């Protein structure tokens, strides 16, 4: 067991995704930013800035010994919970399109606190499950305490409301519990119980129910609730094998909603075609494969679980976004990691990758 160079494949994949993201953010937003800000480079300049900051953050965490998180994990999670509470307070939390997900920092860009919570939960759960390794099979001593912590974070994010991020965190913790040795019977039972709860959350929120119904039949209301997914499918279908060419998307001309964030993959598919979309999907597969390899070769259980958590968090979010834009699941408002436009999301995702790369420096093979 020795300290060595970080995993080159993970580093290469992430930098490649970042480069694709910068190009696609410019391509997908140049028209809207020119109209809104009289500057077609408005979002490009900010994405470049956040990418450079994010790479610096990734390098910092890549060099920071992950073992130190064991003692800091409870405080990190507590800080995240405090931020999740603050974001719900009017005057502190910034509301956009009915959701209060950001803390207004005045002249600085707003902070999306759920992105901090995702990484914090991975770190805390890794510590908790590593220390409770012998009790994780016990429902009351191992599983229930973990679920109580998850319930607090899940509930606060749901109050924003942000069901997509809450489900992503829940799915990540589920995989971490499975990797730590929790009983299948316990997890399947809890999963079965969660289905009615998710259904209740959908039917009690009109906009969620509307999204579900439009997912089942978007053509029933093509100019209303089904508009998003129909335009996304038009974009993907128009791309063909090689695409219309970079910068030549038609759907980004105010047909496709959120072309630089939630539906940026649709623009990518229209401009770069099946070849481009397949390349991006392949890069995520390679990342998932290398992330799990790092987990298997980690020198301790904490390193293994934190690698599983980060890999699952990023891969699951990518899968959800790809499922949404392809019409395979209802619209959730989840961005595509490293490619969609964003500040907090990009920086904290890269922070997570930095932690994963640091674990790779301590692997046994």
Secondary structure, 3 states (H helix, E strand, C coil): CCCCCCCHHHHHHHHHHHHHHHHHHHHHHHHHHHHHHCCCCHHHHHHHHHHHHHHHHHHHHHHCCHHHHHHHHHHHHHHHHHHHHHCCCECCEEEECCEEEEEEECCEEEEEHHHHHHHHHHHHHHHHHHHCCCCCCCHHHHHHHHHHHHHHHHHHHHCCCCHHHHHHHHHHHHHHHHHHCCCHHHHHHHHHHHHHHHHHHHHCCHHHHHHHHHHHCHHHHCCCCCHHHHHHHHHHHHHCCCCCCCCCCCCCCCCCCCCCCCCHHHHHHHHHHHHHHHHHHHHHHHHHHHHHHHHHHCCCHHHHHHHHHHHHHHHHHHHHHHHHHCCCCCCCCCCCCCCCCCCHHHHHHHHHHHHHHHHHCCCCC
